[in-house]
Amino acid sequence: MNKLSVVIPCYNEEQTLADVVAKVGSADCAGLDLEIVIVDDCSADNSAAIAETLANSDHRVRLIRHPINQGKGAALRTGFTAASGDLVIVQDADLEYDPADYVKLLAPILNGEADVVYGSRFLDRGATEAHYLLHGLANRFLTGLSNLLTGLKLTDMETCYKLVPKRLLDQITITENRFGIEPEITAKLAHMKPKPRLVEVPVSYINRSYAEGKKIGWKDGVSAIRCILKFNLLR
């Protein structure tokens, strides 16, 4: 393992994008080279201009722009294809997740103890307390339903922090354009043969409100149920 690719899907995140990229750029990556792939999903604010400035000032940063808004899943599909690292992780463009946790996420893979690592917000009491109650309950329900059909024992299927080798991502065809990508990736990893060793590590989390730009809503929860059933039962 020589390089870590951090894929940042971005839509209207002008307030936080530069700070997130700065934190990613200074994160402890356990000695791996770093690549940052920003996929701007046709933002209506100054996100794309900010990302372009970041790419021009740091050779590790690449910018890909969607001509029309397609959703987080579509942005990640683009980013995963473009990533050149041995390992790939998703970093949302807000400040809910802390890149300081990368070193914890990388350890099980670099130590040969796991193939895939998820960062769980529910293994860290402080992160759990930062959840809004409704979101926390919905997440636990979706994770439980996913576990029932995948055979996994996850505590946080919906986590942004999924650290996956590029070679495994290349075997997955992502079809979901929005937040359904989370159960889709989980199901497709779980049903691979041979099945990857997947472990969780606790990560920190600061939940933001809708007023601060949070985008996921109840319709995405309904869609997640559809995706869990679809990608586990209709393979």
C-alpha positions in Angstrom: 0.0 0.0 0.0 1.6 3.3 -1.1 -1.2 5.8 -1.7 -4.4 6.9 -0.1 -7.1 8.6 -2.3 -9.6 10.8 -0.4 -12.7 11.4 -2.5 -14.7 14.5 -1.5 -18.1 14.8 -3.1 -19.1 18.4 -2.9 -22.4 20.3 -3.5 -22.8 23.9 -2.2 -20.1 23.6 0.6 -18.4 26.9 0.2 -18.4 27.5 3.9 -16.4 24.4 4.8 -14.7 23.0 1.8 -11.3 24.8 2.2 -11.2 23.9 5.9 -11.9 20.2 5.1 -9.3 20.0 2.5 -6.7 21.7 4.8 -7.5 19.1 7.5 -7.2 16.2 5.0 -3.9 17.6 3.7 -2.4 17.7 7.2 -3.9 14.4 8.4 -1.7 11.5 9.5 -1.9 9.0 6.7 0.4 6.4 8.3 3.2 7.2 5.8 1.0 6.8 2.7 1.1 9.3 -0.2 -2.0 11.4 -0.4 -4.3 12.2 -3.3 -7.4 14.4 -2.8 -10.1 14.1 -5.5 -12.8 16.7 -5.2 -15.9 16.0 -7.3 -18.0 19.2 -7.5 -21.6 18.1 -8.3 -22.6 21.3 -10.1 -22.6 23.5 -7.0 -24.7 26.7 -7.3 -22.4 28.6 -4.9 -18.6 29.3 -5.0 -17.6 25.7 -4.1 -16.2 25.0 -7.6 -14.1 28.2 -7.6 -12.7 27.4 -4.2 -11.9 23.8 -5.3 -10.1 25.1 -8.4 -8.0 27.4 -6.2 -7.2 24.5 -3.9 -6.2 22.3 -6.9 -4.0 25.0 -8.3 -2.2 25.5 -5.1 -1.6 21.9 -4.0 -0.4 19.2 -6.5 -2.2 16.5 -4.4 -5.6 18.0 -5.1 -7.6 17.2 -8.2 -10.9 18.7 -9.2 -13.6 17.0 -11.3 -16.8 19.0 -12.1 -20.2 17.6 -13.0 -22.1 19.7 -15.6 -25.4 18.9 -13.9 -26.3 18.0 -10.3 -26.6 14.2 -10.0 -26.2 13.4 -6.3 -23.7 12.0 -3.8 -23.7 8.5 -5.3 -23.0 9.8 -8.7 -20.2 12.0 -7.4 -18.6 9.1 -5.6 -18.9 6.9 -8.7 -16.9 9.6 -10.6 -14.4 10.0 -7.8 -13.8 6.2 -7.3 -13.1 5.8 -11.1 -10.6 8.7 -11.0 -8.9 7.7 -7.8 -5.3 6.3 -8.3 -4.6 5.2 -4.7 -4.3 1.7 -3.4 -6.9 2.6 -0.7 -9.8 4.9 -1.1 -11.8 6.7 1.6 -14.8 9.1 1.4 -14.6 12.5 3.1 -17.8 14.6 3.1 -17.1 18.3 2.3 -18.7 19.5 5.6 -17.0 19.3 9.0 -19.0 16.4 10.5 -16.1 13.9 10.2 -12.5 14.6 11.3 -9.6 13.5 9.1 -7.5 13.1 12.2 -9.2 9.7 12.4 -7.6 8.4 9.2 -4.7 6.9 11.1 -7.1 4.8 13.2 -8.9 3.7 10.1 -5.8 2.7 8.2 -4.2 0.7 11.0 -6.3 -2.5 10.6 -5.6 -2.7 6.9 -1.9 -1.8 7.1 -1.5 -4.3 10.0 -3.0 -7.1 7.9 -6.0 -7.5 10.2 -8.8 -6.3 7.8 -9.5 -5.7 4.1 -12.2 -3.0 4.6 -12.6 -0.6 7.5 -15.7 1.4 8.5 -15.6 4.3 10.9 -18.5 4.0 13.4 -20.0 7.0 15.1 -21.8 4.6 17.5 -18.6 3.2 19.0 -17.7 6.6 20.3 -20.0 7.8 23.1 -19.2 11.4 22.4 -20.1 11.0 18.7 -23.3 9.2 19.6 -24.4 12.0 21.8 -23.8 14.4 19.0 -26.5 12.7 16.9 -30.0 14.1 16.7 -32.2 11.5 18.2 -34.3 10.8 15.1 -31.3 10.4 12.9 -29.6 8.1 15.4 -32.7 5.9 15.7 -33.1 5.8 11.9 -29.5 4.9 11.4 -29.7 2.1 13.9 -32.8 0.7 12.2 -31.2 0.8 8.8 -28.0 -0.7 10.0 -29.9 -3.5 11.7 -31.9 -4.3 8.6 -28.7 -4.3 6.5 -27.0 -6.6 9.0 -29.9 -9.0 8.8 -29.5 -9.4 5.1 -25.7 -9.1 4.7 -24.7 -11.2 7.7 -22.4 -8.4 8.9 -22.4 -7.1 12.5 -22.0 -3.4 11.9 -23.0 -0.6 14.2 -23.0 2.2 11.6 -23.7 1.1 8.0 -24.5 4.7 6.9 -21.1 6.1 7.9 -19.3 8.3 5.5 -16.0 6.8 6.5 -15.7 3.7 4.4 -12.0 2.8 3.7 -11.9 0.3 0.8 -9.0 -0.9 -1.4 -9.3 0.4 -4.9 -9.1 -3.2 -6.3 -12.4 -4.0 -4.5 -14.1 -0.8 -5.6 -13.2 -1.7 -9.2 -15.2 -4.8 -8.8 -18.3 -2.9 -7.8 -20.8 -1.3 -10.2 -22.4 1.6 -8.4 -25.9 2.4 -9.6 -27.4 4.7 -6.9 -27.1 8.4 -7.5 -28.0 9.7 -4.1 -27.5 8.5 -0.5 -28.5 4.9 -1.4 -24.9 4.4 -2.2 -24.2 3.6 1.4 -26.3 0.4 1.7 -25.4 -0.4 -1.9 -21.6 -0.5 -1.3 -22.1 -2.4 2.0 -24.3 -5.1 0.3 -22.0 -5.5 -2.6 -18.9 -5.8 -0.4 -20.7 -8.3 1.9 -21.7 -10.6 -1.0 -18.3 -10.7 -2.7 -16.5 -14.0 -2.9 -14.2 -14.3 -1.2 -15.9 -12.1 1.4 -13.6 -9.2 2.5 -12.7 -8.9 6.2 -14.6 -5.9 7.4 -14.0 -4.2 10.8 -15.2 -1.0 12.4 -13.2 1.5 14.5 -14.7 4.4 16.5 -14.6 7.9 14.9 -15.6 11.3 16.1 -18.6 13.1 14.7 -20.2 16.5 15.0 -23.7 16.5 13.5 -24.7 19.6 11.7 -28.3 20.9 11.3 -30.3 21.5 8.2 -29.8 25.2 8.7 -26.1 24.6 8.4 -26.5 22.7 5.1 -27.4 19.1 6.0 -29.0 17.5 2.9 -30.2 14.0 3.8 -33.9 13.7 4.7 -36.7 11.2 5.4 -37.1 10.4 1.7 -33.5 9.2 1.7 -34.3 6.9 4.6 -37.1 5.3 2.6 -34.8 5.0 -0.3 -32.2 3.3 1.9 -34.7 0.6 2.9 -35.4 0.0 -0.8 -31.7 -0.2 -1.5 -31.0 -2.6 1.4 -33.7 -5.0 0.0 -32.8 -4.5 -3.6 -29.0 -5.1 -3.3 -29.3 -8.0 -0.9 -32.3 -9.9 -2.2 -32.2 -9.2 -6.0 -28.6 -10.0 -6.7 
